[in-house]
Amino acid sequence: MKRTLFYRIYIFGLRFVQGITLFLMGALTICSLFWGYYAEDMTTQAYVAHWEPFLIHLAGIAVLLLALLLLQRFCHPSTRRRRTFLLTAAIGWICFCGLTLILFGGSIPHADAASVYSIAQALAHGHTEVIHPTDSYLSYYPQQIGLVAFYEILIRLWELLPISYAALYMLQCVNVVMACIIVFFQYKITELLFRGNDRAIVSYLFLAMLNAPLIVYTSFVYGEIPSFAFLSGGIYFVMRFFLEQGLSTRQRYLSLAYSVTLLVLGVAVRKNTLIVVIAVVLTTLWEWLREHKRGLILYALLLTLLSLSILPAIQRIYEHRAGNVLSSGVPAISYLAMGMQESSRGYGWYNGFNFNTYADSNLDTAITVQESKKAIAASLSAFREDPAYAFRFYTEKFLSQWTDGSYFCRQATLQHSDIRRERVTSLYTGSLAGPFIHYCNLYQLLVYAAALLCLLRIRRWKDMLPYVGMIAVLGGFLFHMIWEANSRYILPYFLLLLPYAAQGLTGDYATSQSPVKN
């Protein structure tokens, strides 16, 4: 009887996830077909709605699909060697493009990225005064302490070598390697999800090579690329535990150990990664409803505990090392308040409210919380008085984040040194800016539409686990509708869609069976 009840709960949750993710992907596909939100002016960086040339985009998609068809014929399912060659080619292409941008793009950190980089450099050279309760960037944003630790370790290792180049270039090269790791693990995830469907694997590698935002972000010295590399590995290993045939007990539980380690590292490098970790935990607990294995509960509890404690633990280590403490930082509620306000860039985007309120209160958390609550009340009052404004606010907040196919990559890498070549500059403010934007939006539309097709094909699956990526995307959508907005924050969720989009591009219904072992 209990088993029947658990099974009914399991199926209800599965159908709910299938329905709501299908609706979300349908909305994203329709919106990206007609709208694109992006900044044309790199000075103001104001996000403006643009009607997309959807007929041109459809023609462009037809060209890409023709190229994919030819590639699938070249990498026929029976020729595994060619598929391996394509994986090598995809990784080689990302290395080539990433290194080219490092050599000729000259991107340098600015804003938060510059602060994190400079603090990591200072700590690597023994200057612990950057750990301070008031006079430090980390006093406002202590959640960056994990990324600082990651960079400090890399900088210290770099300076052991007899090389005179700045550590910045090394960190950008690390990003290139991490981007290759992302492609490798997503390739393996695609194999697990759609085993027997070589066309899906070829399609994924095709999409990986076309992924311009991922390549441009390799020059961005911040947490996006390394955190998603750790996430990709963590998701792969938990899927391997459930899906791969023929594993010994030792191999299966080692997979869970690797998964916990990599997911926790992802959280350490970028705290917002917790959204994906929550999706993994929820999916694992849902699988427990069906399998009733004690190990799944232990995995979920261990992953939760370590994910929540890793950043405080790193902070305590630095505080002990410096003989000083950090403030608790800008409270989360101030981000929620800012997410309900207007900004010069767009609705809900950064306008300085969180930082300024905390600074004006002399880093007093209680006062900042009180002022944030007042701001939230004022925003809610404005929404109630003018429902049309509230609808417009959240519609544009949604579109400005999810229909920017470049995912803020030009703005994130805008600052540069004197070595930037004219051809690279034209990508930001010259003749290549427009084509680049439209290409990214075309690519985004292709991924959204293909992911939608995949969901339509696998809607009869009776297992929750394969939907873990989609659950994370749903969590990211809900979170960033109430949190501070930025299309850069959406990049990890877009990357999570690529394995599903790869299956959607195959046109193969026969291999859309559930991959979960019976």
C-alpha positions as CSV (number, residue, x, y, z in Angstrom):
1,M,0.0,0.0,0.0
2,K,2.8,2.4,0.9
3,R,4.6,1.5,-2.2
4,T,1.5,2.3,-4.3
5,L,1.1,5.7,-2.5
6,F,4.8,6.5,-3.0
7,Y,4.5,5.6,-6.7
8,R,1.4,7.8,-7.2
9,I,3.2,10.7,-5.6
10,Y,6.3,10.0,-7.8
11,I,4.2,10.0,-11.0
12,F,2.2,13.1,-9.9
13,G,5.5,15.0,-9.4
14,L,6.9,13.7,-12.7
15,R,3.8,14.8,-14.7
16,F,3.9,18.2,-13.0
17,V,7.6,18.7,-14.0
18,Q,6.8,17.5,-17.5
19,G,3.9,19.9,-17.9
20,I,5.5,23.0,-16.4
21,T,8.9,22.6,-18.2
22,L,7.1,22.0,-21.5
23,F,5.1,25.2,-21.0
24,L,8.3,27.2,-20.1
25,M,10.2,25.9,-23.1
26,G,7.2,26.7,-25.4
27,A,7.1,30.3,-24.0
28,L,10.9,30.7,-24.4
29,T,10.7,29.5,-28.0
30,I,7.9,31.8,-29.0
31,C,9.4,34.8,-27.3
32,S,12.9,34.3,-28.8
33,L,11.3,33.9,-32.2
34,F,9.8,37.4,-32.1
35,W,11.8,39.4,-29.5
36,G,15.4,40.0,-28.7
37,Y,16.6,42.1,-25.7
38,Y,20.1,43.4,-26.0
39,A,22.1,46.6,-25.6
40,E,23.3,48.3,-28.8
41,D,25.1,51.1,-26.9
42,M,28.0,49.8,-25.0
43,T,28.3,53.0,-23.0
44,T,24.8,53.0,-21.4
45,Q,24.4,49.2,-21.8
46,A,20.6,49.8,-21.6
47,Y,18.7,46.7,-22.6
48,V,16.1,47.5,-25.2
49,A,13.4,45.3,-26.8
50,H,13.9,44.6,-30.5
51,W,11.6,42.9,-33.0
52,E,13.6,40.0,-34.4
53,P,13.9,39.4,-38.2
54,F,12.3,36.0,-37.6
55,L,12.0,35.1,-41.3
56,I,15.8,35.6,-41.6
57,H,16.4,33.7,-38.4
58,L,14.3,30.8,-39.7
59,A,16.3,30.8,-42.9
60,G,19.5,30.8,-40.8
61,I,18.2,27.9,-38.8
62,A,17.5,26.0,-42.1
63,V,21.1,26.5,-43.1
64,L,22.4,25.2,-39.7
65,L,20.1,22.2,-39.9
66,L,21.4,21.4,-43.4
67,A,25.0,21.6,-42.0
68,L,24.0,19.3,-39.1
69,L,22.4,16.8,-41.5
70,L,25.6,16.7,-43.5
71,L,27.6,16.3,-40.3
72,Q,25.4,13.4,-39.1
73,R,25.9,11.7,-42.4
74,F,29.6,12.0,-42.1
75,C,29.5,10.7,-38.5
76,H,27.3,7.7,-39.3
77,P,26.2,5.8,-36.1
78,S,28.4,2.8,-37.2
79,T,31.5,4.9,-37.3
80,R,32.3,5.6,-33.7
81,R,35.8,6.7,-34.6
82,R,34.4,9.7,-36.5
83,R,32.3,10.7,-33.5
84,T,35.5,10.7,-31.4
85,F,37.1,12.8,-34.1
86,L,34.3,15.2,-33.8
87,L,34.7,15.5,-30.0
88,T,38.3,16.2,-30.5
89,A,37.5,18.8,-33.2
90,A,34.9,20.5,-30.9
91,I,37.4,20.7,-28.0
92,G,40.1,21.9,-30.4
93,W,37.9,24.6,-31.9
94,I,37.1,25.9,-28.4
95,C,40.8,25.9,-27.5
96,F,41.6,27.7,-30.7
97,C,38.9,30.4,-30.4
98,G,39.5,30.9,-26.6
99,L,43.3,31.3,-27.0
100,T,42.8,33.6,-30.0
101,L,40.6,35.9,-27.8
102,I,43.2,35.8,-25.0
103,L,46.0,36.8,-27.5
104,F,44.1,39.4,-29.5
105,G,41.1,40.3,-27.4
106,G,43.0,41.8,-24.4
107,S,40.0,41.5,-22.1
108,I,40.7,42.6,-18.5
109,P,38.6,42.3,-15.3
110,H,36.4,45.1,-14.2
111,A,33.8,45.8,-11.5
112,D,33.3,42.6,-9.3
113,A,35.7,40.5,-11.4
114,A,38.5,43.0,-10.9
115,S,37.9,43.1,-7.1
116,V,38.0,39.4,-6.8
117,Y,41.1,39.1,-8.9
118,S,43.0,41.8,-7.0
119,I,42.1,40.3,-3.6
120,A,43.2,36.9,-4.8
121,Q,46.5,38.4,-5.9
122,A,47.0,40.2,-2.6
123,L,46.3,37.1,-0.6
124,A,48.7,35.1,-2.8
125,H,51.4,37.6,-1.9
126,G,50.6,37.4,1.8
127,H,48.6,40.7,2.1
128,T,45.9,39.5,4.5
129,E,44.6,43.1,5.2
130,V,42.0,42.5,2.5
131,I,40.2,40.4,5.1
132,H,38.6,43.3,7.1
133,P,35.2,43.9,8.6
134,T,34.6,47.2,6.9
135,D,37.4,48.2,4.5
136,S,37.1,45.3,2.0
137,Y,35.1,44.3,-1.0
138,L,34.6,41.0,0.9
139,S,32.8,42.8,3.7
140,Y,30.0,43.5,1.2
141,Y,30.1,40.3,-0.7
142,P,31.6,37.5,1.5
143,Q,30.0,34.9,-0.9
144,Q,32.9,35.6,-3.2
145,I,35.4,34.1,-0.8
146,G,35.3,30.7,-2.5
147,L,36.2,32.2,-5.9
148,V,39.0,34.2,-4.2
149,A,40.4,30.9,-2.7
150,F,40.2,29.2,-6.1
151,Y,42.1,32.0,-7.8
152,E,44.6,32.3,-5.0
153,I,45.6,28.7,-5.3
154,L,46.0,29.0,-9.1
155,I,48.0,32.2,-8.7
156,R,50.3,30.6,-6.2
157,L,50.9,27.6,-8.4
158,W,51.5,29.9,-11.4
159,E,54.1,31.9,-9.6
160,L,56.1,28.8,-8.8
161,L,56.9,28.6,-12.6
162,P,59.7,30.7,-14.2
163,I,57.2,32.6,-16.4
164,S,56.9,36.4,-16.4
165,Y,53.3,36.6,-17.9
166,A,50.6,38.0,-15.6
167,A,48.4,35.5,-13.8
168,L,45.4,37.0,-15.6
169,Y,46.4,35.2,-18.8
170,M,46.8,32.0,-16.9
171,L,43.3,32.3,-15.4
172,Q,41.9,32.9,-18.9
173,C,43.7,29.8,-20.1
174,V,42.1,27.9,-17.2
175,N,38.7,29.1,-18.4
176,V,39.5,27.7,-21.8
177,V,40.3,24.3,-20.2
178,M,37.2,24.5,-18.1
179,A,35.1,25.2,-21.2
180,C,36.5,22.0,-22.8
181,I,35.7,20.1,-19.6
182,I,32.1,21.4,-19.9
183,V,31.8,20.1,-23.4
184,F,33.3,16.7,-22.5
185,F,30.9,16.2,-19.5
186,Q,27.9,17.4,-21.4
187,Y,28.9,15.0,-24.2
188,K,28.9,12.2,-21.6
189,I,25.6,13.3,-20.2
190,T,24.1,13.2,-23.7
191,E,25.4,9.7,-24.1
192,L,23.7,8.6,-20.8
193,L,20.4,10.3,-21.5
194,F,20.0,9.2,-25.0
195,R,22.1,6.0,-25.3
196,G,21.8,4.4,-28.6
197,N,21.2,7.7,-30.3
198,D,24.5,8.6,-31.9
199,R,22.8,11.4,-33.8
200,A,22.0,13.2,-30.5
201,I,25.7,13.0,-29.5
202,V,26.8,14.4,-32.9
203,S,24.1,17.1,-32.6
204,Y,25.4,18.1,-29.2
205,L,29.0,18.5,-30.5
206,F,27.6,20.5,-33.4
207,L,25.9,22.8,-30.9
208,A,29.0,23.0,-28.7
209,M,31.1,24.3,-31.6
210,L,28.5,26.9,-32.5
211,N,28.2,28.2,-28.9
212,A,29.7,31.7,-29.2
213,P,28.7,33.0,-25.7
214,L,30.6,30.1,-24.1
215,I,33.7,30.9,-26.1
216,V,33.6,34.6,-25.4
217,Y,33.1,34.0,-21.7
218,T,36.5,32.1,-21.5
219,S,38.1,35.6,-21.4
220,F,35.9,36.6,-18.4
221,V,37.9,36.0,-15.2
222,Y,35.0,35.3,-12.9
223,G,33.0,32.3,-11.6
224,E,30.7,31.4,-14.6
225,I,32.9,29.0,-16.5
226,P,34.7,27.1,-13.7
227,S,31.5,26.7,-11.6
228,F,29.6,25.3,-14.6
229,A,32.5,22.9,-15.3
230,F,32.3,21.5,-11.8
231,L,28.5,21.4,-12.1
232,S,28.7,19.5,-15.4
233,G,30.9,16.9,-13.8
234,G,28.7,16.6,-10.7
235,I,25.6,16.1,-12.7
236,Y,27.3,13.5,-15.0
237,F,28.5,11.4,-12.0
238,V,25.1,11.3,-10.3
239,M,23.5,10.3,-13.6
240,R,26.2,7.7,-14.1
241,F,25.2,6.2,-10.7
242,F,21.6,5.8,-11.9
243,L,22.0,5.2,-15.6
244,E,25.2,3.4,-16.6
245,Q,24.9,-0.3,-17.0
246,G,27.5,-2.8,-15.6
247,L,29.0,-0.6,-12.8
248,S,30.2,-2.4,-9.7
249,T,29.0,-1.3,-6.3
250,R,32.3,0.4,-5.7
251,Q,32.1,2.3,-9.0
252,R,28.6,3.4,-8.3
253,Y,29.3,4.8,-4.9
254,L,32.5,6.4,-6.1
255,S,30.3,8.1,-8.7
256,L,28.3,9.6,-5.9
257,A,31.4,10.7,-4.1
258,Y,32.8,12.4,-7.2
259,S,29.4,14.0,-7.7
260,V,29.3,15.5,-4.2
261,T,32.8,16.8,-4.5
262,L,32.3,18.5,-7.9
263,L,28.9,20.0,-7.0
264,V,30.3,21.4,-3.7
265,L,33.2,22.9,-5.6
266,G,30.7,24.5,-8.0
267,V,28.9,26.1,-5.0
268,A,32.3,27.3,-3.6
269,V,33.2,29.1,-6.8
270,R,29.7,30.6,-7.4
271,K,27.1,30.6,-4.8
272,N,24.1,30.8,-7.2
273,T,25.1,27.3,-8.2
274,L,23.0,26.2,-5.2
275,I,20.0,26.4,-7.5
276,V,21.3,23.5,-9.5
277,V,22.3,21.6,-6.4
278,I,18.8,22.0,-5.0
279,A,17.5,20.5,-8.3
280,V,19.9,17.5,-7.9
281,V,18.8,17.0,-4.3
282,L,15.1,17.2,-5.1
283,T,15.5,14.8,-8.0
284,T,17.5,12.4,-5.9
285,L,14.9,12.5,-3.1
286,W,12.2,11.9,-5.7
287,E,14.0,8.9,-7.0
288,W,14.1,7.6,-3.4
289,L,10.3,7.5,-3.4
290,R,10.6,4.8,-6.0
291,E,13.8,3.0,-5.1
292,H,13.8,3.4,-1.2
293,K,17.6,3.1,-1.1
294,R,19.2,4.5,2.0
295,G,22.2,5.6,0.0
296,L,20.2,8.2,-1.9
297,I,19.0,9.9,1.4
298,L,22.6,9.9,2.6
299,Y,23.8,11.4,-0.7
300,A,21.2,14.1,-0.6
301,L,21.9,15.0,3.1
302,L,25.7,15.0,2.6
303,L,25.4,17.2,-0.6
304,T,23.1,19.6,1.2
305,L,25.2,19.9,4.3
306,L,28.5,20.4,2.4
307,S,27.0,22.8,-0.1
308,L,25.7,25.0,2.8
309,S,28.8,24.9,4.8
310,I,31.6,25.2,2.2
311,L,31.6,29.0,2.0
312,P,31.4,29.6,5.7
313,A,34.2,27.1,6.2
314,I,36.4,28.9,3.7
315,Q,35.6,32.2,5.3
316,R,36.6,31.0,8.8
317,I,39.9,29.7,7.4
318,Y,40.7,33.2,5.9
319,E,39.6,35.0,9.1
320,H,41.8,32.7,11.2
321,R,44.7,33.3,8.8
322,A,44.3,37.1,8.8
323,G,43.5,37.4,12.5
324,N,40.4,39.4,11.5
325,V,36.8,39.0,10.6
326,L,34.5,39.8,7.7
327,S,31.1,41.4,8.0
328,S,28.0,39.3,7.2
329,G,27.7,41.1,3.9
330,V,24.8,42.6,1.9
331,P,21.6,40.8,3.1
332,A,19.7,38.7,0.6
333,I,16.5,40.7,1.1
334,S,18.2,43.8,-0.5
335,Y,18.7,41.8,-3.7
336,L,15.0,40.9,-3.7
337,A,14.1,44.6,-3.1
338,M,16.4,45.6,-6.0
339,G,14.8,43.0,-8.2
340,M,11.5,44.9,-7.9
341,Q,12.9,48.3,-8.9
342,E,13.7,49.9,-12.2
343,S,17.3,50.4,-13.5
344,S,18.9,52.2,-16.4
345,R,19.7,48.8,-17.9
346,G,16.3,47.2,-17.5
347,Y,13.5,46.2,-15.0
348,G,15.0,44.5,-12.0
349,W,18.6,44.9,-13.1
350,Y,21.4,46.2,-10.8
351,N,20.9,49.8,-9.8
352,G,23.1,50.0,-6.7
353,F,20.3,49.7,-4.2
354,N,21.8,46.7,-2.3
355,F,25.3,48.1,-2.1
356,N,24.3,51.7,-1.4
357,T,21.8,50.8,1.3
358,Y,24.3,48.6,3.1
359,A,27.1,51.2,2.8
360,D,24.8,54.1,4.0
361,S,23.9,52.0,7.1
362,N,27.6,51.6,7.9
363,L,27.3,47.9,7.1
364,D,24.5,47.4,9.6
365,T,22.5,44.4,8.6
366,A,19.5,45.2,10.7
367,I,19.1,48.7,9.2
368,T,19.7,47.4,5.6
369,V,17.0,44.7,6.2
370,Q,14.6,47.3,7.5
371,E,15.2,49.7,4.5
372,S,14.9,46.8,2.1
373,K,11.5,45.8,3.6
374,K,10.3,49.4,3.1
375,A,11.5,49.3,-0.5
376,I,9.7,46.0,-1.2
377,A,6.5,47.4,0.4
378,A,6.7,50.5,-1.9
379,S,7.2,48.3,-5.0
380,L,4.3,46.1,-4.1
381,S,2.1,49.2,-3.5
382,A,3.0,50.5,-7.0
383,F,2.2,47.1,-8.5
384,R,-1.2,47.0,-6.8
385,E,-2.1,50.5,-7.9
386,D,-1.1,49.8,-11.5
387,P,-1.4,46.1,-12.5
388,A,-0.6,47.0,-16.1
389,Y,2.8,48.3,-14.9
390,A,3.4,45.2,-12.8
391,F,2.7,43.0,-15.8
392,R,5.0,45.1,-18.0
393,F,7.7,45.1,-15.3
394,Y,7.9,41.3,-15.0
395,T,7.3,40.6,-18.7
396,E,10.3,42.7,-19.6
397,K,12.3,41.4,-16.7
398,F,11.7,37.9,-18.0
399,L,12.4,38.8,-21.7
400,S,15.5,40.9,-20.9
401,Q,17.2,37.9,-19.3
402,W,16.0,35.0,-21.4
403,T,15.9,36.4,-25.0
404,D,19.4,37.9,-25.0
405,G,21.2,35.2,-27.0
406,S,24.6,36.8,-26.2
407,Y,24.0,36.4,-22.4
408,F,25.8,39.7,-21.6
409,C,29.1,38.3,-22.9
410,R,30.1,41.4,-24.8
411,Q,29.5,43.6,-21.7
412,A,31.3,41.2,-19.4
413,T,34.4,41.3,-21.6
414,L,34.2,44.9,-22.7
415,Q,37.1,46.3,-20.7
416,H,40.4,45.7,-22.5
417,S,44.1,46.5,-22.6
418,D,46.0,48.0,-25.5
419,I,46.6,44.7,-27.2
420,R,43.0,44.3,-28.4
421,R,43.0,44.1,-32.2
422,E,40.6,46.2,-34.3
423,R,38.8,43.1,-35.6
424,V,37.9,42.1,-32.0
425,T,36.9,45.6,-31.1
426,S,34.4,45.5,-34.0
427,L,32.6,42.7,-32.2
428,Y,31.7,45.2,-29.4
429,T,31.2,48.6,-31.1
430,G,31.9,48.1,-34.8
431,S,30.7,46.3,-37.9
432,L,30.6,42.8,-36.4
433,A,28.4,43.8,-33.4
434,G,25.1,43.5,-35.2
435,P,25.8,40.2,-37.0
436,F,27.2,38.7,-33.7
437,I,24.0,39.7,-31.8
438,H,21.7,38.3,-34.5
439,Y,23.8,35.1,-34.7
440,C,23.6,34.5,-31.0
441,N,19.8,35.1,-31.0
442,L,19.4,32.7,-33.9
443,Y,21.5,30.1,-32.1
444,Q,19.4,30.6,-29.0
445,L,16.1,30.1,-30.9
446,L,17.5,26.9,-32.4
447,V,18.4,25.6,-28.9
448,Y,15.0,26.6,-27.3
449,A,13.0,25.1,-30.2
450,A,15.1,21.9,-30.2
451,A,14.7,21.5,-26.4
452,L,11.0,21.9,-26.8
453,L,10.9,19.2,-29.4
454,C,12.9,16.9,-27.1
455,L,10.4,17.5,-24.3
456,L,7.5,16.7,-26.6
457,R,9.2,13.4,-27.5
458,I,10.1,12.2,-24.0
459,R,6.9,13.3,-22.3
460,R,6.0,9.6,-21.8
461,W,9.1,8.9,-19.8
462,K,8.3,7.5,-16.4
463,D,11.4,8.6,-14.6
464,M,12.3,11.9,-13.0
465,L,16.1,11.7,-13.1
466,P,16.5,12.6,-16.8
467,Y,14.7,15.9,-16.1
468,V,17.3,17.1,-13.5
469,G,18.6,19.7,-16.0
470,M,15.2,20.9,-16.8
471,I,14.3,21.2,-13.1
472,A,17.4,23.4,-12.6
473,V,16.3,25.6,-15.5
474,L,12.9,25.9,-13.9
475,G,14.5,26.8,-10.6
476,G,16.7,29.4,-12.3
477,F,13.6,30.9,-14.0
478,L,11.7,31.3,-10.7
479,F,14.8,32.6,-8.8
480,H,15.7,35.3,-11.2
481,M,12.2,36.5,-11.6
482,I,12.4,37.7,-8.0
483,W,16.2,38.2,-7.6
484,E,18.4,40.8,-9.3
485,A,18.1,40.4,-13.1
486,N,20.9,39.9,-15.6
487,S,21.1,37.8,-18.7
488,R,24.6,36.8,-17.7
489,Y,23.0,34.8,-14.8
490,I,21.0,32.8,-17.3
491,L,24.0,31.4,-19.2
492,P,24.4,28.2,-17.0
493,Y,20.7,27.3,-17.4
494,F,21.0,27.8,-21.2
495,L,24.0,25.5,-21.2
496,L,21.9,22.9,-19.3
497,L,19.5,22.8,-22.2
498,L,22.1,21.7,-24.8
499,P,21.9,17.9,-24.3
500,Y,18.1,18.1,-24.6
501,A,18.3,20.3,-27.6
502,A,20.7,17.8,-29.2
503,Q,18.1,15.1,-28.9
504,G,15.5,17.4,-30.3
505,L,17.6,18.0,-33.4
506,T,17.8,14.3,-34.3
507,G,14.2,13.7,-35.5
508,D,14.6,10.2,-34.1
509,Y,11.6,9.1,-32.0
510,A,12.7,5.5,-31.8
511,T,15.5,6.3,-29.3
512,S,13.4,8.5,-27.1
513,Q,12.8,5.8,-24.5
514,S,13.6,6.4,-20.9
515,P,17.2,5.7,-20.1
516,V,16.7,4.7,-16.4
517,K,17.5,1.1,-15.6
518,N,14.7,-1.1,-14.5
